[in-house]
Amino acid sequence: MSNDDFFYELQKHSEAKLNILDNYVVPWMRIITMGPYGERALVIDGFAGTGKYSNSDGSSIRLIKHVLKFCEQADQNNWDCPQLLILLIEGNRDNYNELLRNIYEITSLDLRDEEDFLPISDYPSIQVSCRFGDFDEILNSMLGRLKNGQTLIPSFCFIDPFGFKDTPFETIKKYLTNEKSEILLNFIYEETNRFITAKNPKVQSHMKSHFGIDNIQSIQDLVKGTPAQLRKQMIVDFYSRQLLENTDVNYVLTFEIKKAGRAKLILFYGTKSIEGLKVMKKAMWKVDGTGLYMFDDRKDPAQIEFQFTQDLNDTILLNDLCEILKNQYSGQHVHIKEIEAFVLTETIYPLENFCKKALKNLEKNDGFIEVKNRKVKGTYPKGTVIQFK
């Protein structure tokens, strides 16, 4: 495959990444804009590209189409149209010009040399801006215009660079100080791993910026001489700690994407919201239902399948969760809300299709639990208290 093919044809490992974006962004928009407060929201694509591959839409055009479809559904159901801003950033001039043409095709918006957000004629509450320039500079400029005490409206930022030098940790940290901000970051693991022990001062400078550290020697010493799998885990854990300890996010979720059996990308999702974590876990589980949170393109190219899917079926996974709940709560009275929070934050499992099914198995098959404060057997509504034996 030529380099041109790489950029113009969507490959299977990149499709997995975009499918996670697809699975997440629509529920996120609904939660923010259609909730009790009907908040205005901002979606950012930090590396928008041309918006299209030869065989598929890219992230930026997908985002716009999702929003348009959302508005159509709102019309059909007599809902208020959501108030959404879409900011697309692209630093390659040729890609930027092609992106403008692709946006015009579906919105009739002429965004050339236009820094303001322009409304889509059919849905004026949806406004789009397409900016030419570096992600780092444009995002910092936008954040710099916030006055003391101001914060961004609820926002989601998809960060999908070509290399590690384009995503300084300090910029991500600054963005995440905003109250309702979250990221889905494509951490270029293969390239990071290749250059993490480089001696070149320029590369070391980029690497320090990438990880948000002053001394690159600390992480070089950490990974030096370690086996590949352990090295990968060390790097992922290090970056996760950076997000959890040095930004305002409360939850970090990762997803590994392999190409030809080798770790290519690591997606990092960071959020302050347990509701966001719930939605992203579900989004990732749709792409890999094994609990491994991993895509490997060596499988059948006509499908999105993952290692061990046939072996780790739902029965095995549910049995595993049942054992986890037994070990965690044996002998205790526990509120359903606490159980759901534990499953969401401390296990691999999403709530949907697992938590309540596991409780049902424990009640029906094992008699391991007794349920109070409910009217219908086999259900676990809010207010339910469960006695674990």
C-alpha positions as CSV (number, residue, x, y, z in Angstrom):
1,M,0.0,0.0,0.0
2,S,1.4,3.4,-0.9
3,N,1.5,6.4,1.4
4,D,-1.2,8.1,-0.7
5,D,-3.4,5.0,-0.2
6,F,-2.9,5.4,3.5
7,F,-4.3,8.9,3.6
8,Y,-7.0,8.5,1.0
9,E,-8.4,5.1,1.8
10,L,-10.0,4.4,5.2
11,Q,-8.2,1.4,6.7
12,K,-9.9,-1.1,9.1
13,H,-7.9,0.0,12.1
14,S,-8.9,3.6,11.5
15,E,-12.5,2.6,10.9
16,A,-12.7,1.2,14.4
17,K,-11.6,4.5,15.8
18,L,-14.3,6.4,13.8
19,N,-16.9,3.8,14.8
20,I,-16.2,4.6,18.5
21,L,-16.6,8.3,17.6
22,D,-19.9,7.6,15.8
23,N,-21.2,5.5,18.7
24,Y,-20.4,8.2,21.3
25,V,-21.0,11.6,19.8
26,V,-24.8,11.2,19.1
27,P,-25.7,10.1,22.6
28,W,-23.4,12.8,24.0
29,M,-25.2,15.5,21.9
30,R,-28.6,14.2,23.1
31,I,-27.6,14.2,26.8
32,I,-26.2,17.8,26.6
33,T,-28.7,19.5,24.4
34,M,-31.9,17.7,25.1
35,G,-31.5,17.4,28.9
36,P,-33.5,19.3,31.4
37,Y,-31.5,22.5,30.7
38,G,-31.2,22.1,27.0
39,E,-27.6,23.4,27.0
40,R,-25.7,24.8,24.0
41,A,-22.7,22.5,23.1
42,L,-19.5,22.6,21.2
43,V,-17.9,19.8,19.2
44,I,-14.3,20.2,18.1
45,D,-12.4,18.1,15.5
46,G,-8.8,19.1,16.1
47,F,-7.4,17.4,13.0
48,A,-10.2,17.5,10.5
49,G,-8.4,16.4,7.4
50,T,-10.3,16.6,4.1
51,G,-13.5,15.2,5.7
52,K,-13.5,12.2,3.3
53,Y,-11.6,9.1,2.4
54,S,-11.9,7.5,-1.0
55,N,-14.2,4.8,0.5
56,S,-15.8,6.6,3.5
57,D,-16.5,9.9,5.2
58,G,-13.9,11.1,7.6
59,S,-14.5,12.4,11.2
60,S,-15.4,16.0,10.3
61,I,-18.1,15.2,7.7
62,R,-19.4,12.4,9.9
63,L,-19.8,14.9,12.7
64,I,-21.8,17.3,10.5
65,K,-24.0,14.5,9.1
66,H,-24.7,13.3,12.7
67,V,-25.8,16.7,13.7
68,L,-28.0,17.2,10.6
69,K,-29.7,13.8,11.2
70,F,-30.2,14.8,14.8
71,C,-32.0,18.0,13.7
72,E,-34.1,16.0,11.3
73,Q,-35.2,13.7,14.1
74,A,-36.0,16.8,16.2
75,D,-38.2,18.1,13.5
76,Q,-40.0,14.8,13.1
77,N,-40.7,14.7,16.8
78,N,-41.5,18.4,17.3
79,W,-38.6,18.9,19.5
80,D,-36.5,22.1,19.7
81,C,-33.6,21.9,17.4
82,P,-30.4,21.4,19.4
83,Q,-28.0,24.4,19.7
84,L,-24.6,23.1,18.6
85,L,-21.4,24.7,17.5
86,I,-19.0,22.6,15.3
87,L,-15.3,23.7,15.1
88,L,-13.1,22.0,12.5
89,I,-9.4,22.6,12.6
90,E,-7.0,21.6,9.8
91,G,-3.3,22.6,9.4
92,N,-2.6,21.3,5.9
93,R,-3.6,23.9,3.2
94,D,-4.6,21.3,0.6
95,N,-6.6,19.3,3.0
96,Y,-8.2,22.5,4.3
97,N,-9.3,23.6,0.8
98,E,-10.7,20.1,0.1
99,L,-12.5,20.1,3.5
100,L,-14.2,23.4,2.6
101,R,-15.5,21.9,-0.6
102,N,-16.8,18.8,1.2
103,I,-18.5,20.9,3.8
104,Y,-20.1,23.1,1.1
105,E,-21.6,20.0,-0.5
106,I,-23.7,19.1,2.5
107,T,-24.3,22.4,4.1
108,S,-24.0,25.1,1.3
109,L,-21.8,27.0,3.7
110,D,-18.9,29.0,2.2
111,L,-16.4,29.1,5.1
112,R,-13.4,30.4,3.2
113,D,-11.4,33.0,5.2
114,E,-14.2,32.9,7.8
115,E,-13.3,32.6,11.5
116,D,-16.8,33.1,12.9
117,F,-19.4,30.3,13.2
118,L,-21.9,30.4,10.4
119,P,-25.4,29.0,10.7
120,I,-26.7,26.2,8.4
121,S,-29.7,27.7,6.6
122,D,-32.1,24.9,7.3
123,Y,-31.1,24.6,10.9
124,P,-29.8,28.0,12.1
125,S,-29.1,26.7,15.7
126,I,-26.3,24.6,14.1
127,Q,-23.3,26.7,13.4
128,V,-20.0,25.6,11.8
129,S,-16.5,27.2,11.7
130,C,-13.6,25.7,9.7
131,R,-10.2,27.1,10.8
132,F,-6.9,26.8,9.0
133,G,-3.9,26.4,11.3
134,D,-2.3,24.3,14.0
135,F,-4.6,22.6,16.5
136,D,-2.4,23.8,19.4
137,E,-2.4,27.5,18.3
138,I,-6.1,27.7,17.5
139,L,-7.3,25.9,20.6
140,N,-5.1,28.1,22.8
141,S,-6.3,31.2,21.0
142,M,-9.9,30.2,21.6
143,L,-9.2,29.5,25.3
144,G,-7.2,32.7,25.7
145,R,-10.3,34.7,24.8
146,L,-12.1,33.5,27.8
147,K,-12.2,36.2,30.5
148,N,-11.5,35.6,34.2
149,G,-14.1,33.2,35.5
150,Q,-15.5,32.3,32.1
151,T,-15.6,28.7,30.9
152,L,-16.4,27.0,27.6
153,I,-19.9,25.8,27.0
154,P,-20.1,21.9,27.3
155,S,-17.7,20.6,24.8
156,F,-16.3,17.4,23.3
157,C,-12.9,17.5,21.5
158,F,-11.8,14.7,19.1
159,I,-8.0,14.9,18.8
160,D,-6.7,12.7,16.0
161,P,-3.2,13.8,15.0
162,F,-0.6,12.3,12.6
163,G,2.2,12.3,15.1
164,F,3.0,12.9,18.8
165,K,4.5,16.4,18.4
166,D,1.1,18.0,17.5
167,T,-0.7,17.4,20.8
168,P,1.1,19.2,23.7
169,F,-0.1,18.0,27.0
170,E,-0.3,21.5,28.4
171,T,-2.9,22.5,25.7
172,I,-5.0,19.4,26.5
173,K,-4.7,20.2,30.2
174,K,-5.7,23.8,29.7
175,Y,-8.8,22.7,27.6
176,L,-9.8,20.2,30.3
177,T,-9.9,22.9,33.0
178,N,-13.3,23.9,31.5
179,E,-16.2,22.6,33.6
180,K,-17.9,20.3,31.1
181,S,-15.1,19.5,28.6
182,E,-13.9,16.0,27.6
183,I,-11.5,14.5,25.0
184,L,-11.2,11.5,22.8
185,L,-7.5,11.5,22.0
186,N,-5.7,9.3,19.5
187,F,-2.4,8.7,21.2
188,I,0.0,7.6,18.5
189,Y,1.5,4.7,20.4
190,E,3.6,3.2,17.6
191,E,5.5,6.4,16.9
192,T,5.7,7.3,20.6
193,N,7.2,3.9,21.5
194,R,9.7,4.2,18.6
195,F,11.1,7.6,19.7
196,I,10.6,7.6,23.4
197,T,14.2,6.8,24.1
198,A,15.6,9.0,21.3
199,K,18.8,11.0,22.1
200,N,18.0,13.8,19.5
201,P,17.3,17.0,21.6
202,K,14.6,18.1,19.2
203,V,12.8,14.8,19.4
204,Q,13.2,14.8,23.2
205,S,11.7,18.3,23.4
206,H,8.6,17.1,21.4
207,M,8.4,14.0,23.7
208,K,8.5,16.1,26.8
209,S,5.7,18.3,25.5
210,H,3.7,15.2,24.4
211,F,3.8,13.8,28.0
212,G,3.7,17.1,29.9
213,I,7.0,16.4,31.7
214,D,10.2,18.5,32.3
215,N,12.6,15.6,32.4
216,I,12.4,13.0,29.6
217,Q,15.0,10.9,31.4
218,S,12.4,9.8,34.0
219,I,10.2,8.0,31.5
220,Q,13.1,6.8,29.5
221,D,14.5,5.0,32.6
222,L,11.0,3.6,33.2
223,V,10.7,1.8,29.9
224,K,14.3,1.0,29.2
225,G,15.0,-2.7,28.7
226,T,11.4,-3.7,29.4
227,P,9.5,-6.3,27.3
228,A,7.2,-4.9,24.6
229,Q,3.9,-5.7,26.4
230,L,5.0,-4.4,29.7
231,R,6.5,-1.3,28.1
232,K,3.2,-0.6,26.4
233,Q,1.4,-0.9,29.7
234,M,3.9,1.4,31.4
235,I,3.4,4.1,28.8
236,V,-0.4,3.9,28.8
237,D,-0.4,3.9,32.7
238,F,1.9,6.9,32.7
239,Y,-0.2,9.0,30.4
240,S,-3.4,8.0,32.2
241,R,-1.9,9.2,35.5
242,Q,-0.9,12.5,33.8
243,L,-4.5,13.0,32.8
244,L,-6.0,11.9,36.2
245,E,-3.4,13.8,38.4
246,N,-2.8,16.9,36.4
247,T,-6.1,17.7,34.7
248,D,-9.6,18.0,36.1
249,V,-10.9,14.7,34.6
250,N,-12.2,12.1,37.0
251,Y,-12.3,9.1,34.7
252,V,-10.0,7.8,31.9
253,L,-10.9,5.0,29.6
254,T,-8.5,3.5,27.0
255,F,-8.9,1.5,23.9
256,E,-6.0,-0.2,22.0
257,I,-6.1,-0.4,18.2
258,K,-3.7,-2.8,16.5
259,K,-2.6,-3.0,12.9
260,A,-1.1,-6.3,11.6
261,G,-1.0,-7.5,15.2
262,R,1.1,-4.6,16.5
263,A,-0.2,-1.8,18.8
264,K,-0.7,1.1,16.5
265,L,-2.9,3.6,18.5
266,I,-4.3,4.0,22.0
267,L,-7.5,6.0,22.3
268,F,-7.7,7.9,25.6
269,Y,-11.1,9.2,26.7
270,G,-11.1,11.7,29.5
271,T,-14.2,13.1,31.3
272,K,-15.4,14.5,34.6
273,S,-18.8,13.0,34.1
274,I,-19.8,9.4,35.2
275,E,-22.6,9.7,32.7
276,G,-20.1,10.4,30.0
277,L,-18.1,7.3,31.1
278,K,-21.2,5.2,30.9
279,V,-21.9,6.3,27.3
280,M,-18.3,5.9,26.2
281,K,-18.0,2.4,27.7
282,K,-21.1,1.4,25.8
283,A,-19.6,3.0,22.6
284,M,-16.4,1.1,22.9
285,W,-18.1,-2.2,23.8
286,K,-20.1,-2.0,20.6
287,V,-16.8,-2.1,18.7
288,D,-15.2,-4.7,20.9
289,G,-17.6,-6.8,23.0
290,T,-14.9,-9.0,24.6
291,G,-13.9,-6.8,27.5
292,L,-10.4,-6.4,26.0
293,Y,-11.1,-2.9,24.7
294,M,-9.0,-3.7,21.7
295,F,-9.3,-3.9,17.9
296,D,-7.0,-6.1,15.8
297,D,-7.2,-5.7,12.0
298,R,-5.9,-9.3,11.4
299,K,-9.4,-10.5,11.7
300,D,-11.8,-10.9,8.7
301,P,-11.6,-7.5,6.9
302,A,-15.3,-7.7,6.0
303,Q,-16.2,-7.5,9.7
304,I,-15.2,-5.6,12.8
305,E,-14.3,-8.6,15.0
306,F,-11.9,-8.9,17.8
307,Q,-9.6,-11.5,19.5
308,F,-11.4,-14.2,21.5
309,T,-14.9,-12.9,20.6
310,Q,-16.2,-16.4,20.0
311,D,-14.7,-17.8,23.2
312,L,-15.6,-14.9,25.6
313,N,-19.3,-15.0,25.0
314,D,-21.9,-13.2,27.1
315,T,-22.4,-16.2,29.4
316,I,-18.8,-16.3,30.4
317,L,-18.7,-12.5,30.8
318,L,-21.8,-12.5,32.9
319,N,-20.5,-15.3,35.1
320,D,-17.3,-13.3,35.6
321,L,-19.3,-10.2,36.7
322,C,-21.4,-12.3,39.1
323,E,-18.2,-13.5,40.8
324,I,-16.9,-10.0,41.0
325,L,-20.1,-8.8,42.7
326,K,-20.1,-11.7,45.1
327,N,-16.6,-11.0,46.1
328,Q,-17.2,-7.3,46.5
329,Y,-20.5,-7.3,48.4
330,S,-20.7,-10.6,50.3
331,G,-22.7,-10.1,53.5
332,Q,-23.6,-6.5,52.8
333,H,-26.8,-4.5,52.2
334,V,-26.1,-2.4,49.1
335,H,-28.1,0.2,47.2
336,I,-28.5,-0.4,43.5
337,K,-26.9,3.0,42.8
338,E,-23.7,1.9,44.5
339,I,-23.6,-1.4,42.6
340,E,-24.0,0.4,39.3
341,A,-21.3,2.9,40.1
342,F,-18.9,0.1,41.1
343,V,-19.6,-1.8,37.8
344,L,-19.1,1.3,35.8
345,T,-15.9,2.6,37.4
346,E,-14.2,-0.5,38.8
347,T,-14.9,-3.2,36.2
348,I,-14.5,-3.6,32.4
349,Y,-18.3,-3.9,32.0
350,P,-20.7,-1.3,30.7
351,L,-24.0,-1.1,32.6
352,E,-26.2,-2.0,29.7
353,N,-26.7,-5.8,29.2
354,F,-24.5,-6.7,32.2
355,C,-25.2,-5.2,35.6
356,K,-28.9,-6.0,35.9
357,K,-28.5,-9.3,34.1
358,A,-25.8,-10.3,36.5
359,L,-28.0,-9.4,39.5
360,K,-30.9,-11.4,37.9
361,N,-28.5,-14.4,37.6
362,L,-27.4,-14.1,41.2
363,E,-31.1,-13.9,42.4
364,K,-32.5,-16.6,40.1
365,N,-29.8,-19.2,39.7
366,D,-27.7,-18.8,42.9
367,G,-30.1,-17.4,45.3
368,F,-27.2,-15.3,46.4
369,I,-29.1,-12.1,46.8
370,E,-32.4,-10.9,48.3
371,V,-34.0,-7.8,46.9
372,K,-36.0,-5.2,48.8
373,N,-38.0,-2.1,47.8
374,R,-39.3,-3.2,44.5
375,K,-42.7,-4.2,43.1
376,V,-41.8,-6.4,40.1
377,K,-39.7,-9.5,40.4
378,G,-36.6,-9.5,38.2
379,T,-36.3,-5.7,38.1
380,Y,-33.9,-3.5,39.9
381,P,-35.3,0.1,39.9
382,K,-34.0,3.2,41.6
383,G,-34.3,2.8,45.4
384,T,-33.7,-1.0,45.3
385,V,-31.7,-2.3,48.2
386,I,-30.0,-5.7,47.8
387,Q,-28.8,-8.1,50.5
388,F,-25.8,-10.2,49.4
389,K,-25.5,-13.4,51.4
